[in-house]
Amino acid sequence: MKTFQLSPRPRRRGKVLGIALVVVLAIGLGTYGFFGEELGMRESAVQPVRGQLARRGDLKITVVEGGNLSAANSTDLASEIEGRTTILYLIEEGVIVEEGDLLVELDVSALMDRQVQQEINVQSARAAFVKAEQNYEIQKSTNESNIARALREHEFAIVDLEKYLDGDWPQQLQGAAESITLAQEELKRAEDDLEWSEKLAAKGFLEATQLERDRLAATGARIRLDQATRAKQLLERYEYPRQKKEFEANVEEKQRELERQELEAAAKLVDFEANLASAKAKRTLEEDEFDELLEQIEKAKIRAPVAGMVVYAVENSGRGRDDPMAEGTEVRERQKIITIPSSEGMVAEVSLHESVLEKVKTGMSCALSVDAVPDRRFAGRVKFKAILPDKNSWWANPDLRVYRTEITVLDSDPRLRPGMTCSVEILVDTLRDVVHVPVQSVFLDGHDTVCFVASDRDKGRNGVEKRVVEVGQNDGKWVHIVSGIEAGEEVLLSQPEGFSLEAAQLQEDEVMDDAPGDGPAPGGDPAGRGAAAAPRGESGSLGGEKPARGARRGGRPADSAKAKTDATTPAQN
C-alpha cells in the first residue's frame, strides 16, 4: 500500500478526528436502523454486513448552503452628509417607530461654522452683482447717448449738404448772375452818359473835367462787369465743387462716426455683460452652496420615512464584519446606518461556490430551515444568481469564489426576523429509479473510480472485491452509480486491509490544506462539489489508513477521473 505523509496540522487534527468519530458512530448505528429493511432482505447464509447496500430508487440532487434572512423590501437610511461625520444620537435597535420619529442625529458643528462664513460670501456676492448690474445699465445708457449724438450729427451733415445743394448754391449762383446784370446796366448807362457828354463837349457846352468824369465812370462800369463775370465763373468752376465735396465728406464722416459709436458701444457692453454674468453666476453659486449647507444641516437629523422596526446596518468589508452602529461611530457619506425592514416578505441571502454554480438555475424550488424556527420548513424559490463572484470573500480566502444568490421565501411566519441564520436546500435534479451508494464508499484509484464490494470468499481477497465503477451526480450523501454495481450489493465504507490505492497526483503542496474543499463542502457536499468520482472532505480517511494529501482532499487528484465522469454523465454539471 502506498502511503504519503501529510504535514501535521495541530489546529485541525482535533476537528478531523471528531468528525471522523461522529461519522463512524453514525454509520455504525444507522446500518441496522436506516437500512435495516435492505439488510433484512439478505439471505441469512451471507456473512454479516460490513458496509452499506447499494440502493435503487429516486435520488434527489440538492445543493445545501447556509445564509441569512433579510427583508424582501426594506427602507435603508444612510448618511447624506458629505465626507465623514460622527453619530451623536442613535435610537435603540429593535424599537418599533412611527413615520417621522427621530432615528439618528449626526454631528454638523463644522457645517454650522461654514454656514456663517458662507452667509458672508453670499452677501458679498449679492453686492457685487448689484454693482455689476448698475454699471451695466450706466454703460448701456452711455452707449445710447453716444449713438444718438452720432446719429444726430450724421443727420445734420445730410441736412447741411441738402441745404447747400438746394439753397445756398442756387442763391449764390443767382446772386452772381444778378451782379452781372447790374454791371451791364451800369455800363450801358455810363456809356450813354459818356456819349452825350462827348457831343456836348464837341459843341462847347460841356467842360473837359465833366467829360473826363463821365469817361472814368464808363471805364469803372466796364471793370465791374468784368469782375462780376469772373466772380460767377470762379463760383461755378471752383467754389461749388469744393463746397459740395466738403459737405458730402462731412456726411460720410458722420456716418463712420455713427458706426464707430455703435461698435464701441457693443464692445463696451460685452465687457459689462460679462462682468454682470460672472457676478450673477458667483452669486448663484454662493447661494446654492449656502442652501446646500442648510440642507446638509437639516439632513443631520434622520427621521423614519415609514413605520417599522429599527435594525442597525452592519457593513461587510470583506475582511470580516464590522462593528454595528453606535453613538460615537464615524460614518461616511452614503454609508447605511439603519434599515427598516418591511413585513411583506423575506429573502434568504446565500453564497454559492463556483463548483455548483451551473447546477443552480433561477426559479428552482428550495426548502429552508431557519435555526430560530426548528419546527418548520419553509418553501422557497431561487430569485437571483450573481453573474460575477463576490469580491468581498477574496479577503478571507483568495482561492475562494462564491456567487451571491437570493432565495425568495414563499411561506410567511411572524417569527421570521431579518438577520436570522438559515440553511437552504436547492433541488437541482431528481434521478428516477437509479442505483446509488453512500459517498464514503467511493474511492480514487489512479485515474479510476472504485468501490470495495463485499463478495463470497472465493471471489476477491478476504471476501472483498475492488471494482471499477462509473459514477454520476451526488447529493452530498449518496452517489449515483451509472455502472459497475447493482442494487442490493454491499459496498464498504472504508478501504479494507490488503488493498492499496494509487494516488492520481503526488505534486501537492501545503496550499491544499487551506483549500476551500477542506472539511464539509459548502452546501453539505462532502463528496466534493459535484464530482462524485471520489469521496471529499474527511470521509476518505474513515477506513483507517490516510490517503495521500490530494486524495484526502478529494480535489485535484480526482480531476482526471472527474473529467472522465463528466464526459459520460453530462447531467452532473
TORMARDO-292350 format. One line per 8 residues: their letters; for each residue x, y, z of C-alpha. Coordinates in Angstrom, 2 decimals, decimal comma. Layout:
BEGIN
a> X Y Z ~ ...
% end
This chain:
BEGIN
mktfqlsp> 0,00 0,00 0,00 ~ 1,27 3,43 -0,95 ~ 1,12 5,97 1,80 ~ 2,03 9,63 1,81 ~ 2,99 11,54 4,89 ~ 0,94 14,67 5,47 ~ 2,38 17,64 7,27 ~ 0,93 17,82 10,76
rprrrgkv> -1,82 20,33 11,33 ~ -2,39 20,55 15,08 ~ -5,05 23,19 14,81 ~ -7,31 20,97 12,69 ~ -6,43 17,48 13,89 ~ -8,95 17,56 16,69 ~ -11,67 18,72 14,34 ~ -10,88 16,00 11,80
lgialvvv> -10,79 13,22 14,41 ~ -14,03 14,48 15,91 ~ -15,78 14,49 12,55 ~ -14,43 11,03 11,74 ~ -15,59 9,62 15,07 ~ -19,06 11,10 14,69 ~ -19,43 9,76 11,16 ~ -18,20 6,28 12,21
laiglgty> -20,67 6,17 15,09 ~ -23,49 7,42 12,85 ~ -22,73 4,82 10,24 ~ -22,48 2,07 12,79 ~ -25,74 2,99 14,47 ~ -27,57 3,62 11,23 ~ -26,51 0,46 9,49 ~ -29,24 -1,66 11,01
gffgeelg> -31,65 1,17 11,57 ~ -31,99 3,32 8,49 ~ -31,05 0,49 6,14 ~ -32,46 -2,32 8,23 ~ -35,11 -3,02 5,66 ~ -32,48 -3,75 3,00 ~ -30,44 -5,84 5,40 ~ -33,44 -7,91 6,29
mresavqp> -33,84 -8,82 2,66 ~ -30,44 -10,51 2,55 ~ -30,13 -14,21 2,95 ~ -29,05 -15,42 6,35 ~ -26,31 -17,51 4,80 ~ -24,31 -14,39 3,77 ~ -21,70 -13,15 6,20 ~ -22,57 -10,12 8,42
vrgqlarr> -22,87 -6,75 6,71 ~ -19,62 -4,76 6,80 ~ -20,82 -1,69 4,85 ~ -23,95 -0,44 3,15 ~ -26,21 -1,95 0,50 ~ -26,46 -0,31 -2,90 ~ -29,96 1,02 -3,21 ~ -32,25 1,53 -6,20
gdlkitvv> -34,78 4,31 -6,21 ~ -35,24 8,02 -6,75 ~ -32,27 10,23 -5,84 ~ -32,79 13,93 -5,28 ~ -29,76 16,03 -6,19 ~ -29,65 19,06 -3,94 ~ -27,28 21,87 -3,09 ~ -27,29 22,98 0,53
eggnlsaa> -25,97 26,39 1,53 ~ -26,09 28,43 4,70 ~ -27,25 32,00 4,65 ~ -29,11 34,77 6,43 ~ -32,62 36,11 6,18 ~ -33,35 39,65 5,12 ~ -36,45 41,59 4,26 ~ -37,59 41,38 0,67
nstdlase> -38,40 45,07 0,74 ~ -36,72 47,37 3,20 ~ -36,00 51,05 3,61 ~ -32,32 51,88 4,04 ~ -31,33 55,08 5,81 ~ -27,82 56,31 5,07 ~ -25,74 59,34 5,93 ~ -26,20 62,13 3,41
iegrttil> -23,57 64,38 4,99 ~ -20,59 64,98 2,71 ~ -17,32 63,49 3,90 ~ -17,27 61,82 7,28 ~ -19,21 62,67 10,42 ~ -19,98 61,23 13,85 ~ -23,24 59,83 15,19 ~ -24,41 61,95 18,16
ylieegvi> -27,70 60,17 18,78 ~ -28,87 56,72 17,68 ~ -32,19 55,12 18,55 ~ -32,10 51,68 20,11 ~ -32,19 48,70 17,79 ~ -35,40 46,70 17,69 ~ -37,63 49,64 18,61 ~ -40,88 49,98 16,66
veegdllv> -41,05 53,52 15,29 ~ -43,70 55,56 13,53 ~ -43,27 57,69 10,47 ~ -41,48 60,93 11,33 ~ -39,76 59,68 14,51 ~ -36,17 60,82 15,04 ~ -33,78 57,93 14,46 ~ -30,31 59,43 14,05
eldvsalm> -28,64 62,77 14,67 ~ -25,24 63,44 13,12 ~ -22,57 65,93 14,14 ~ -22,69 69,02 11,87 ~ -20,79 71,54 14,03 ~ -18,23 72,06 11,27 ~ -21,03 72,70 8,77 ~ -22,57 75,31 11,05
drqvqqei> -19,23 77,15 11,19 ~ -19,11 77,07 7,41 ~ -22,66 78,39 7,31 ~ -21,63 81,68 8,97 ~ -18,75 82,23 6,56 ~ -20,88 81,23 3,62 ~ -23,56 83,73 4,59 ~ -20,90 86,48 4,41
nvqsaraa> -19,85 85,21 0,99 ~ -23,45 85,33 -0,18 ~ -23,86 88,97 0,90 ~ -20,61 89,96 -0,83 ~ -21,64 88,16 -4,00 ~ -25,05 89,87 -3,98 ~ -23,44 93,32 -3,54 ~ -21,01 92,61 -6,39
fvkaeqny> -23,91 91,56 -8,58 ~ -25,86 94,75 -7,84 ~ -22,79 96,86 -8,65 ~ -22,18 94,98 -11,89 ~ -25,84 95,36 -12,82 ~ -25,75 99,12 -12,20 ~ -22,51 99,55 -14,17 ~ -24,10 97,64 -16,99
eiqkstne> -27,13 99,94 -17,01 ~ -24,88 103,03 -16,88 ~ -22,80 101,82 -19,79 ~ -25,94 100,92 -21,67 ~ -27,31 104,45 -21,16 ~ -23,96 105,99 -22,16 ~ -23,90 103,93 -25,31 ~ -27,39 105,05 -26,20
sniaralr> -26,41 108,72 -25,70 ~ -23,25 108,42 -27,81 ~ -25,08 106,65 -30,58 ~ -27,89 109,18 -30,51 ~ -25,43 112,10 -30,73 ~ -23,56 110,49 -33,62 ~ -26,83 109,81 -35,38 ~ -27,90 113,40 -34,85
ehefaivd> -24,63 114,77 -36,25 ~ -24,97 112,49 -39,24 ~ -28,47 113,77 -39,90 ~ -27,24 117,40 -39,56 ~ -24,49 116,73 -42,07 ~ -27,06 115,41 -44,53 ~ -29,22 118,48 -43,95 ~ -26,23 120,79 -44,48
lekyldgd> -25,46 119,05 -47,78 ~ -29,06 119,33 -48,93 ~ -29,18 122,99 -47,81 ~ -26,10 123,85 -49,82 ~ -27,22 121,97 -52,93 ~ -30,80 123,14 -52,85 ~ -30,43 126,53 -51,14 ~ -27,03 128,17 -50,77
wpqqlqga> -25,64 127,21 -54,13 ~ -28,62 128,33 -56,24 ~ -28,74 131,55 -54,27 ~ -25,04 132,21 -54,79 ~ -25,37 131,40 -58,48 ~ -28,37 133,68 -58,81 ~ -26,54 136,49 -56,96 ~ -23,58 136,22 -59,33
aesitlaq> -25,91 136,39 -62,33 ~ -27,74 139,41 -60,91 ~ -24,41 141,16 -60,22 ~ -23,50 140,71 -63,89 ~ -26,87 142,11 -64,98 ~ -26,50 145,17 -62,73 ~ -22,97 145,69 -64,00 ~ -24,19 145,52 -67,56
eelkraed> -26,95 148,10 -66,88 ~ -24,50 150,36 -65,11 ~ -22,04 150,06 -68,02 ~ -24,74 150,91 -70,54 ~ -25,83 153,95 -68,57 ~ -22,21 155,08 -68,18 ~ -21,57 154,66 -71,92 ~ -24,74 156,64 -72,74
dlewsekl> -23,68 159,44 -70,42 ~ -20,19 159,46 -71,98 ~ -21,62 159,58 -75,49 ~ -23,88 162,55 -74,59 ~ -21,06 164,32 -72,80 ~ -18,82 163,93 -75,84 ~ -21,48 165,52 -78,09 ~ -21,92 168,45 -75,70
aakgflea> -18,18 168,91 -75,34 ~ -17,79 168,96 -79,13 ~ -20,27 171,91 -79,33 ~ -18,55 173,59 -76,41 ~ -21,34 173,20 -73,99 ~ -19,55 170,89 -71,53 ~ -16,38 171,38 -69,63 ~ -13,45 168,98 -70,12
tqlerdrl> -13,48 167,92 -66,50 ~ -17,05 166,77 -66,75 ~ -16,27 164,80 -69,86 ~ -13,35 163,16 -68,17 ~ -15,52 162,26 -65,21 ~ -18,08 160,55 -67,47 ~ -15,29 158,73 -69,27 ~ -13,95 157,38 -65,92
aatgarir> -17,46 156,33 -64,90 ~ -17,84 154,27 -68,09 ~ -14,46 152,66 -67,56 ~ -15,41 151,75 -63,92 ~ -18,71 150,24 -65,02 ~ -16,91 148,14 -67,64 ~ -14,44 146,88 -64,99 ~ -17,24 145,98 -62,57
ldqatrak> -18,95 144,00 -65,30 ~ -15,76 142,07 -65,93 ~ -15,37 141,43 -62,18 ~ -18,96 140,15 -61,85 ~ -18,44 137,87 -64,83 ~ -15,18 136,47 -63,42 ~ -16,77 136,00 -59,95 ~ -19,54 133,90 -61,46
qlleryey> -17,01 131,84 -63,38 ~ -14,93 131,20 -60,18 ~ -18,05 130,29 -58,26 ~ -19,14 127,73 -60,81 ~ -15,71 126,27 -61,51 ~ -14,11 126,15 -58,06 ~ -16,33 127,19 -55,15 ~ -19,31 124,96 -55,95
prqkkefe> -17,36 121,66 -56,39 ~ -15,32 122,38 -53,27 ~ -18,29 123,15 -51,09 ~ -20,23 120,17 -52,44 ~ -17,36 117,72 -51,73 ~ -16,83 119,21 -48,28 ~ -20,46 118,70 -47,32 ~ -20,51 115,21 -48,79
anveekqr> -17,30 114,28 -46,93 ~ -18,84 115,59 -43,71 ~ -21,85 113,34 -44,27 ~ -19,60 110,32 -44,80 ~ -17,51 111,15 -41,75 ~ -20,59 111,46 -39,58 ~ -21,78 108,10 -40,94 ~ -18,47 106,48 -39,97
elerqele> -18,62 108,16 -36,58 ~ -22,06 106,68 -36,05 ~ -20,77 103,22 -36,95 ~ -17,78 103,64 -34,61 ~ -20,05 104,62 -31,77 ~ -22,21 101,57 -32,37 ~ -19,19 99,24 -32,43 ~ -17,63 100,82 -29,35
aaaklvdf> -20,95 100,62 -27,55 ~ -21,29 96,92 -28,39 ~ -17,69 96,21 -27,31 ~ -18,04 98,05 -24,02 ~ -21,39 96,45 -23,40 ~ -19,88 92,97 -23,90 ~ -17,38 93,62 -21,11 ~ -20,06 94,81 -18,76
eanlasak> -22,34 91,94 -19,73 ~ -19,50 89,51 -18,97 ~ -18,92 91,13 -15,60 ~ -22,64 91,04 -14,90 ~ -22,91 87,35 -15,90 ~ -19,86 86,48 -13,81 ~ -21,25 88,32 -10,80 ~ -24,62 86,65 -11,27
akrtleed> -23,03 83,19 -11,58 ~ -20,93 83,77 -8,48 ~ -23,97 84,97 -6,57 ~ -25,92 81,89 -7,67 ~ -23,00 79,63 -6,76 ~ -22,64 81,13 -3,31 ~ -26,39 80,98 -2,72 ~ -26,53 77,35 -3,88
efdelleq> -23,66 76,45 -1,59 ~ -25,39 78,22 1,27 ~ -28,65 76,38 0,54 ~ -26,72 73,11 0,32 ~ -25,17 73,78 3,72 ~ -28,61 74,43 5,16 ~ -29,87 71,24 3,53 ~ -26,90 69,30 4,89
iekakira> -27,58 70,64 8,37 ~ -31,22 69,62 8,05 ~ -30,15 66,14 6,93 ~ -28,22 65,71 10,15 ~ -31,49 64,60 11,73 ~ -32,66 61,40 10,06 ~ -36,33 60,60 10,63 ~ -38,27 57,47 9,87
pvagmvvy> -39,86 57,65 6,40 ~ -42,10 54,67 7,20 ~ -43,26 52,85 10,28 ~ -41,45 49,67 11,27 ~ -38,73 48,08 13,37 ~ -35,25 49,60 13,62 ~ -32,38 47,35 12,52 ~ -28,79 48,56 12,66
avensgrg> -26,81 48,26 9,42 ~ -23,69 46,10 9,57 ~ -21,27 46,62 6,72 ~ -19,28 43,70 5,37 ~ -15,86 44,98 4,34 ~ -14,65 41,61 3,09 ~ -12,14 41,20 5,95 ~ -14,78 40,35 8,46
rddpmaeg> -17,97 42,02 9,55 ~ -17,51 45,46 11,02 ~ -18,89 46,55 14,36 ~ -22,58 47,58 14,33 ~ -23,62 51,19 14,55 ~ -23,42 53,01 17,88 ~ -23,29 56,55 19,18 ~ -19,83 57,97 18,55
tevrerqk> -19,29 55,85 15,44 ~ -17,83 57,70 12,48 ~ -19,75 57,21 9,24 ~ -19,01 58,30 5,70 ~ -21,34 59,69 3,05 ~ -23,87 57,15 1,68 ~ -22,99 54,64 4,40 ~ -26,05 52,78 5,65
iitipsse> -26,90 53,37 9,28 ~ -30,37 51,92 9,82 ~ -32,64 49,60 7,89 ~ -36,39 49,43 8,43 ~ -37,45 46,06 7,01 ~ -40,87 45,54 5,50 ~ -43,12 42,84 6,84 ~ -44,36 41,91 3,36
gmvaevsl> -41,86 39,10 2,73 ~ -38,42 37,64 3,39 ~ -35,48 36,53 1,25 ~ -32,51 34,35 2,12 ~ -29,09 35,55 1,04 ~ -26,62 32,73 0,37 ~ -23,27 32,34 -1,39 ~ -22,88 29,59 -3,97
hesvlekv> -19,49 28,00 -4,52 ~ -18,30 28,14 -8,13 ~ -18,33 24,34 -8,39 ~ -22,13 24,22 -8,01 ~ -22,87 27,50 -9,76 ~ -24,04 25,96 -13,02 ~ -26,25 23,47 -11,20 ~ -28,43 26,17 -9,72
ktgmscal> -30,85 27,96 -12,02 ~ -33,22 30,83 -11,38 ~ -36,67 29,56 -10,49 ~ -35,56 26,30 -8,85 ~ -37,53 25,16 -5,79 ~ -35,89 25,28 -2,38 ~ -36,53 24,19 1,18 ~ -35,37 26,43 4,01
svdavpdr> -34,63 25,56 7,61 ~ -34,38 28,51 9,99 ~ -32,40 27,92 13,18 ~ -34,77 30,08 15,20 ~ -37,82 28,16 13,92 ~ -36,74 24,50 14,12 ~ -40,27 23,10 13,99 ~ -40,99 24,22 10,45
rfagrvkf> -39,52 24,07 6,95 ~ -40,25 26,84 4,50 ~ -40,70 26,68 0,75 ~ -38,58 28,95 -1,43 ~ -37,52 29,68 -4,96 ~ -34,24 30,90 -6,46 ~ -34,81 34,55 -7,29 ~ -31,39 35,85 -8,33
kailpdkn> -27,91 34,49 -9,04 ~ -24,97 36,84 -9,49 ~ -23,00 36,71 -12,73 ~ -19,68 37,70 -11,15 ~ -18,14 36,37 -7,92 ~ -18,38 38,27 -4,67 ~ -15,06 40,10 -4,31 ~ -15,55 40,64 -0,59
swwanpdl> -14,92 36,93 0,00 ~ -11,45 37,17 -1,55 ~ -10,06 38,82 1,58 ~ -10,91 35,81 3,70 ~ -9,65 33,29 1,12 ~ -8,07 34,40 -2,19 ~ -8,77 30,96 -3,70 ~ -12,45 31,00 -2,81
rvyrteit> -15,01 32,10 -5,41 ~ -18,61 32,38 -4,28 ~ -21,57 33,98 -6,01 ~ -24,26 35,93 -4,21 ~ -27,70 34,33 -4,57 ~ -31,14 35,36 -3,30 ~ -33,87 32,90 -2,38 ~ -37,45 34,10 -2,09
vldsdprl> -39,21 32,67 0,97 ~ -42,68 31,70 -0,24 ~ -44,13 30,97 3,20 ~ -44,71 33,58 5,86 ~ -44,29 33,31 9,60 ~ -44,36 36,13 12,17 ~ -41,38 34,53 13,91 ~ -39,07 35,23 10,98
rpgmtcsv> -36,75 38,17 11,52 ~ -34,07 39,78 9,32 ~ -30,59 38,54 10,21 ~ -31,66 35,02 11,28 ~ -29,41 32,23 10,04 ~ -30,87 29,58 7,81 ~ -30,00 26,59 5,69 ~ -31,21 26,47 2,09
eilvdtlr> -31,59 23,18 0,23 ~ -31,95 23,77 -3,50 ~ -33,47 20,94 -5,51 ~ -31,25 20,66 -8,58 ~ -32,46 17,42 -10,15 ~ -34,33 14,20 -9,39 ~ -32,86 10,96 -10,75 ~ -35,60 8,36 -11,19
dvvhvpvq> -35,02 4,71 -10,31 ~ -31,21 4,75 -10,16 ~ -28,65 2,75 -8,19 ~ -26,88 4,83 -5,56 ~ -24,38 4,22 -2,77 ~ -23,01 6,36 0,09 ~ -20,28 8,79 -0,88 ~ -17,98 7,22 1,74
svfldghd> -17,86 4,04 -0,35 ~ -16,37 5,67 -3,47 ~ -12,58 6,00 -3,83 ~ -10,00 7,14 -6,36 ~ -7,54 4,58 -7,64 ~ -5,24 6,36 -10,02 ~ -7,50 7,53 -12,81 ~ -10,26 5,09 -11,95
tvcfvasd> -13,19 5,41 -9,59 ~ -13,59 2,24 -7,50 ~ -15,75 0,75 -4,79 ~ -14,93 -2,12 -2,42 ~ -17,74 -4,63 -2,85 ~ -18,35 -7,44 -0,34 ~ -18,44 -10,81 -2,14 ~ -18,17 -14,54 -1,47
rdkgrngv> -14,94 -15,92 -0,05 ~ -13,98 -17,48 -3,33 ~ -14,09 -14,08 -5,04 ~ -11,69 -11,25 -4,44 ~ -9,50 -11,09 -1,37 ~ -10,97 -11,84 2,05 ~ -14,42 -11,65 0,55 ~ -13,87 -8,10 -0,82
ekrvvevg> -13,60 -7,14 -4,47 ~ -12,21 -3,82 -5,73 ~ -14,46 -2,89 -8,61 ~ -14,19 -0,03 -11,11 ~ -17,45 1,92 -11,30 ~ -18,87 4,79 -13,30 ~ -20,48 7,46 -11,18 ~ -22,95 10,26 -11,89
qndgkwvh> -24,29 13,04 -9,73 ~ -24,39 13,12 -5,94 ~ -26,39 14,90 -3,29 ~ -23,59 15,08 -0,76 ~ -24,62 11,79 0,90 ~ -25,40 9,43 -1,97 ~ -23,70 8,90 -5,32 ~ -25,42 7,76 -8,48
ivsgieag> -23,77 4,58 -9,82 ~ -24,13 4,55 -13,59 ~ -22,49 1,14 -13,99 ~ -20,40 -1,32 -12,04 ~ -22,68 -2,08 -9,08 ~ -26,17 -3,50 -8,92 ~ -28,82 -2,79 -6,34 ~ -28,51 -4,97 -3,25
eevllsqp> -24,75 -5,39 -3,45 ~ -22,83 -4,46 -0,33 ~ -20,20 -1,72 -0,55 ~ -17,65 -0,97 2,16 ~ -17,43 2,47 3,67 ~ -13,68 2,38 4,19 ~ -10,63 0,99 2,50 ~ -10,14 -2,60 3,70
egfsleaa> -6,82 -4,08 4,70 ~ -4,78 -5,69 1,98 ~ -5,82 -3,18 -0,71 ~ -3,88 -0,16 -1,90 ~ -4,97 2,90 -3,83 ~ -2,79 4,66 -6,35 ~ -2,68 8,40 -5,94 ~ -3,58 10,31 -9,08
qlqedevm> -1,24 13,19 -8,24 ~ 1,74 13,40 -5,92 ~ 2,82 17,02 -6,52 ~ 0,60 18,57 -3,88 ~ 1,75 21,30 -1,54 ~ 0,52 22,73 1,69 ~ -1,81 25,09 -0,12 ~ -4,21 22,17 -0,44
ddapgdgp> -4,57 22,12 3,34 ~ -6,12 25,57 3,17 ~ -8,23 24,96 0,06 ~ -11,97 25,63 0,32 ~ -12,63 21,91 -0,19 ~ -11,26 21,09 3,27 ~ -13,92 19,74 5,61 ~ -17,57 19,54 4,68
apggdpag> -18,05 21,49 1,49 ~ -20,46 24,45 1,45 ~ -23,93 23,19 0,84 ~ -23,32 19,94 2,75 ~ -21,43 18,32 -0,13 ~ -18,73 16,16 1,48 ~ -18,31 14,45 -1,85 ~ -16,59 17,49 -3,25
rgaaaapr> -18,72 19,93 -5,20 ~ -20,48 17,75 -7,73 ~ -17,55 15,45 -8,59 ~ -18,69 12,19 -7,03 ~ -15,73 10,39 -8,52 ~ -14,07 10,41 -5,09 ~ -15,16 10,98 -1,51 ~ -14,48 14,54 -0,40
gesgslgg> -13,74 16,13 2,94 ~ -12,74 13,73 5,74 ~ -14,85 10,79 4,57 ~ -11,96 9,29 2,61 ~ -9,97 8,63 5,79 ~ -12,61 6,70 7,72 ~ -11,25 3,34 6,58 ~ -8,15 3,53 8,75
ekpargar> -5,17 4,44 6,60 ~ -4,93 8,03 5,45 ~ -4,72 8,52 1,71 ~ -2,36 10,93 0,06 ~ -2,98 14,62 0,56 ~ -4,72 15,09 -2,79 ~ -6,89 12,00 -2,30 ~ -7,82 13,09 1,21
rggrpads> -9,00 16,41 -0,12 ~ -10,94 14,72 -2,87 ~ -9,99 17,61 -5,12 ~ -7,16 17,86 -7,57 ~ -6,12 14,16 -7,78 ~ -9,68 13,40 -8,86 ~ -9,59 15,89 -11,73 ~ -8,84 13,29 -14,38
akaktdat> -11,41 10,85 -13,01 ~ -13,89 13,66 -12,69 ~ -13,30 14,62 -16,31 ~ -13,96 11,05 -17,29 ~ -17,13 11,01 -15,21 ~ -18,31 14,37 -16,59 ~ -17,82 13,13 -20,13 ~ -20,13 10,18 -19,51
tpaqn> -22,67 11,93 -17,27 ~ -23,35 15,45 -18,55 ~ -26,19 15,87 -16,09 ~ -23,66 16,05 -13,26 ~ -22,85 19,67 -14,07
% end
